[in-house]
Each structure stands twice: as structure tokens, then as C-alpha cells.
Amino acid sequence: ATRLLVQGNSGSGKSHLLRRLLERSAGQVQQIIIDPEGDFVTLGERYGHVAITAADYSVTEVARFAARIREHRTSVVLDLEGLEME
């Protein structure tokens, strides 16, 4: 059980680094990507991740998805683009 944090200034290459890491490890580890700007949605199509657009569902529905994803160890991209800040 490990975690990864990538932090840096705007334009420093965080998204590029993360995309490369995710592409290289797809299929080897479960990936749960919380994507505030919709940058990683295409990983779902390319690597078989479940892609969830949070704005299309209620908080309760997203919580149910989370439980199923943990249970089945499925990789997922949770697209937060279009949500209100609350």
C-alpha cells in the first residue's frame, strides 16, 4: 500500500509526469485518479479504466461507485470538471 504526491508550480510538468507514470504502470497496479480538470479521461479509453464524470451523478451515487471500485480493485478516472466548488 503506497501513495504518491506530485507537487509543483503551474507549468512545471506535473501532468506530463503523472501521465507517463500512469501509462507505464497501467495494468500492474490499481489506479484511482481524481482529475479536477479532465486531463486524464483518455486513460479510461486507452487502458480500460472506468471513467466517471462526477457532474453527472449525485454524491450518493459517486460514493456507491467508490465502494464498488474498492471492492473489485478496478482502476478509475474520476473527472471533476464541471462540478461546483462546494
Residue pairs with C-beta under 8 A, 6 or more apart in sequence:
4 21
6 14
6 17
6 18
7 14
8 14
15 39
18 40
19 39
19 40
19 43
22 31
22 33
22 40
22 43
22 47
23 43
23 47
25 31
26 43
26 47
26 48
26 49
26 75
27 47
30 73
30 74
30 75
31 43
31 49
31 75
31 76
32 69
32 75
32 76
32 78
33 40
33 43
33 49
33 75
33 76
33 77
33 78
34 78
34 80
35 41
35 77
35 78
35 79
35 80
35 81
36 80
36 81
37 80
37 81
38 79
38 81
40 77
41 51
41 53
41 77
41 79
43 49
43 51
43 77
44 50
44 51
44 76
44 77
45 51
47 75
48 75
49 74
49 75
49 76
49 77
50 65
50 69
50 74
50 75
50 76
50 77
51 76
51 77
51 79
52 62
52 65
52 76
52 77
52 78
52 79
53 79
53 81
53 82
54 62
54 78
54 79
54 80
54 82
54 83
55 79
55 80
55 81
55 82
55 83
57 65
62 78
65 76
68 74
69 76
